[in-house]
Amino acid sequence: MALFDYAPAPENRDIANLKPHYRPFINGEFVDGNGEPLKTINPATGEVLAEVSTVDTTDIDRAVQAARNAYEKVWRRMPGSERAKYLFRLARLIQERARELAVLETLDNGKPIKESRDVDIPTAAAHFFYHAGWADKLSYAGYGPDPQPLGVAGQVIPWNFPLLMLAWKIAPALACGNTVVLKPAETTPLTALVFGELCQQAGLPPGVVNIVPGAGDVGAALVSHQGIDKVAFTGSTEVGKIIQRQLAGSGKKMTMELGGKAANIVFDDAPLDQAVEGIVNGIFFNQGHVCCAGSRLLVQESIAEELLEKLRYRVSTLRIGDPLDKNTDVGAINSAEQLAKIRELVASGEAEGAERWTSPCPLPEKGFFFAPTVFSGVHPSMRIAREEIFGPVLSVMTFRTPQEAVTKANNTPYGLSAGIWTEKGSRILWMTAQLRAGVVWANTFNRFDPTAPFGGYKESGFGREGGRAGLEAYLDV
């Protein structure tokens, strides 16, 4: 353990400008929704943060109609160079209110403030900047001389990266000339609703962006609405399958970014200390609430013992606690429901014979917290090696040859991401060609950039977000 301790360095929660009530954003205005109001809570303390007015089917009708009117009368007709100005304004406004948005995100989600501040909010702004650049250059994107928008996009986002997922969805849709109706996650609606304020500040024409909070029934009503031309969903594989069944034969264009069980593969020639940092970032970043988390560690047998020793020491130095403290490495699990799922899967790992090691770090008495955990002696048939835990839990397996590493890495219904740690460029290129994963990182993990496409194979979904490839999902091509 560390020989010294950090003094508390709390961020000021007042910066979030938390309001007691939040309302849906429809046709450029905040309106009362007709759904049952929900209370959003701080996962680190269990306290109620705010009451959120939710929508029902009549509100969704209004939102979709507002988006349709804005699309037909204003947005699709607007030159790309003009649309770009609005996207650029939104990017600048996210930057201007970055500290406020970061604190609000941490309060609502439970992630450490240093992650909200240094990753989520800057990357959200970057997506708007990047797509602002594309808005008047779509003819050069490789999809024909005059690609056309699809119309109204219905978008449903998860709770793990609330504002960043909003940016991934809204920025390309608007750049391509579509309008949107977006449903934020039930447990993390606040930054999405504040984004409605940014739309007003930017002077965005009414109806171009609509934000409709609610539970799963609202998402189901939105994606199946007759007035929607395109569905974009990020979330669990189970819900993704339900949506696909709902929309089969409807003619709606779909993109799905679903679950994952990524392999992080460490060869015996890898720089071990660097790999350990990458492993920790791969599974404990955002409490493991990451679709592409490196939740399966495959280590070459000859270095497994040494690597595990280094890894356990490094994990034991992670600080778990108040997400608003700038020194916190691992924050709160997003909900009681998610914490129960993590505990159940961890218990199954112990019951099936894997060896559990949990960080000896103290946990806060209040809130939803789970100490970082590493399982060794894991077999591919165990639930902890097959099912997405979506928490700070790592399953470690070994391999002897590159081919065995590939076989074990691909032995999953998922295919979102993978990591390779080796000094040999030829091995990286060979492995990348063999791995059935949408994103493969080499000697790093969890690197994101708006210019790079992201998405999966198999039960991790289809379609790409980000980069030139991500534009295709919002164009009639």
Secondary structure, 3 states (H helix, E strand, C coil): CCCCCCCCCECCHHHHCCCCEECCEECCEECCCCCCCEEEECCCCCCEEEEECCCCHHHHHHHHHHHHHHHHHHHCCCCHHHHHHHHHHHHHHHHHCHHHHHHHHHHHHCCCHHHHHHHHHHHHHHHHHHHHHHCCCHHHCCCCCCCEECCEEEEECCCCCHHHHHHHHHHHHHHCCCEEEEECCCCCCHHHHHHHHHHHHCCCCCCCEEECCCCHHHHHHHHCCCCCCEEEEECCHHHHHHHHHHHCCCCCEEEEECCCCCEEEECCCCCHHHHHHHHHHHHHHHHHCCCCCCCEEEEEHHHHHHHHHHHHHHHHCCCECCCCECCCCECCCCCHHHHHHHHHHHHHHHHCCCEEEECCCCCCCCCCCCCCEEEECCCCCCHHHHCCCCCCEEEEEEECCHHHHHHHHCCCCCCCEEEEECCCHHHHHHHHHHCCCCEEEECCCCCCCCCCCECCCHHHEECCECHHHHHHHHEEC
